[in-house]
Amino acid sequence: MTQGFHQANLGISTSIKETALKGLSVFPNPVSSVLNMQNESGTPLKLTLYGNNGQLILSRPVQQGLQEIMLDQIAPGTYHLIIRNEEA
């Protein structure tokens, strides 16, 4: 929570588990307006982005290759990005 301060960037909370997919990169962190995802994992993935209050902000499939996800319409703050294997 911020009071009286403007946060210029979006913070994306990342947690890499031992079962993390090889060939997946998400950058930069923090994000100013565009989140880049490089998916060379070879598996269908799904991205979900949640606010700190648990509200679903964005949900979409992750294609192969480099993708730009425009986040300039989202208020500055901290968000939780979850990427899952769609086959699981």
C-alpha positions in Angstrom: 0.0 0.0 0.0 1.3 3.4 -0.9 0.0 6.7 0.6 0.9 9.9 -1.2 3.5 8.3 -3.5 3.3 7.4 -7.1 4.9 4.1 -8.2 6.3 4.4 -11.6 6.7 0.7 -12.3 4.7 -2.5 -12.1 6.3 -5.1 -9.9 5.8 -8.7 -11.0 6.2 -11.2 -8.2 8.1 -14.2 -9.6 8.7 -17.5 -7.8 10.6 -20.2 -9.7 9.9 -23.8 -8.5 12.0 -26.9 -9.2 9.4 -27.9 -11.8 9.9 -24.6 -13.7 9.7 -24.9 -17.5 13.0 -24.8 -19.4 13.0 -22.3 -22.2 10.7 -19.7 -20.6 12.0 -16.1 -19.9 9.9 -13.2 -18.5 11.5 -9.8 -18.5 11.9 -7.0 -17.4 11.1 -6.8 -13.7 9.9 -4.3 -12.7 7.8 -3.5 -15.8 7.1 0.0 -17.0 4.6 -0.7 -19.8 5.6 -3.9 -21.7 6.2 -7.3 -20.3 8.3 -9.6 -22.6 7.9 -13.3 -22.6 10.2 -15.6 -24.6 8.6 -19.1 -24.7 10.8 -21.8 -26.2 9.5 -24.5 -23.9 7.6 -26.4 -26.6 4.5 -26.8 -24.4 1.2 -24.9 -24.4 1.2 -22.4 -21.5 -1.4 -20.2 -19.9 -0.6 -16.8 -18.2 -2.7 -15.4 -15.4 -2.0 -12.0 -13.7 -3.5 -11.2 -10.3 -3.5 -8.0 -8.3 -2.4 -8.1 -4.6 -6.0 -8.3 -3.6 -6.5 -11.6 -5.6 -8.4 -9.9 -8.4 -7.8 -11.5 -11.8 -6.4 -8.8 -14.1 -5.4 -10.8 -17.2 -5.6 -14.4 -18.5 -4.4 -15.6 -21.9 -2.5 -18.4 -23.6 1.2 -18.0 -24.1 2.3 -18.7 -27.7 5.7 -19.9 -28.8 8.4 -17.3 -29.4 8.7 -13.8 -28.2 5.6 -12.0 -27.1 5.0 -8.5 -25.8 2.2 -8.0 -23.2 1.1 -4.5 -22.9 0.5 -3.5 -19.3 0.4 0.3 -19.7 -3.3 0.4 -18.9 -2.7 -1.3 -15.5 -2.2 0.9 -12.4 1.3 0.9 -10.9 1.7 -1.6 -8.1 2.7 -5.2 -7.3 1.1 -8.0 -9.3 1.4 -11.8 -9.2 2.2 -13.6 -12.5 1.4 -17.3 -12.8 2.4 -19.3 -15.8 1.1 -22.9 -16.0 1.3 -25.8 -18.4 -2.1 -26.0 -20.1 -1.8 -29.7 -20.4 -1.6 -30.2 -16.6 
